[in-house]
Amino acid sequence: MGPTPGTFGESARLKDSVKSYIDLHIEQGKVLESVGLPVGVVTGIAGPVWLRFTVEREASHAGTTPMNLRRDALAAAALIYMIEEDATLSGTIVGIVGKLELEPGGINIIPSYVELSLNLRDIGEAVRVAAEERIWDKAYRICEERKVKLDVEVLQRLAPVPCSEAVRAAARESCEEFDLELFELVSGAGYDGMQLAELCPIHRYDLRPL
């Protein structure tokens, strides 16, 4: 008989009661495919931060409002370019604006409301935080210059999780034993191991799809 609501807590695993959590996983990206290797040793899981940017101002007719009198909420377009530029220059961070909504949505109406998302990830939390702060500062400056209102909301913030150095050492030995080129990479996608990091050491191997 399985646990009941009253005894559910008895099923919890205690810290250090599990030796290690190891995940063998098909890579969710194309890094291994791009380098032509069958297996990669994951160094850690990048931690994401999700933000929602909301830009507001007044809608007006696109034909009758001169450019110098506009307060176009689609200053968000400048934010998207700035986010991509910052992430690219960092060398390790990945960032994407995956959601964009605007109102009123007419072909001849200057937008009064724009909402966009930001998904920013890096294996180094300090690096990610620094990039996030740069993006916040630039976003507020852009919107101030364009005289539009900006609000930023944090939807999610997770810390990066390093993989076990002991298991990585064993992986390096195995690569040597089977004459495989050692290739290390970061897991940009979150997975179950992130939830177990406080319970035991975790590790992951990525495999190239056949």
Summary of the structure (lengths in Angstrom):
residues: 210
radius of gyration: 22.9
end to end distance: 41.2
largest distance: 73.6
contacts: 593
relative contact order: 0.29
helix: 32%
strand: 31%
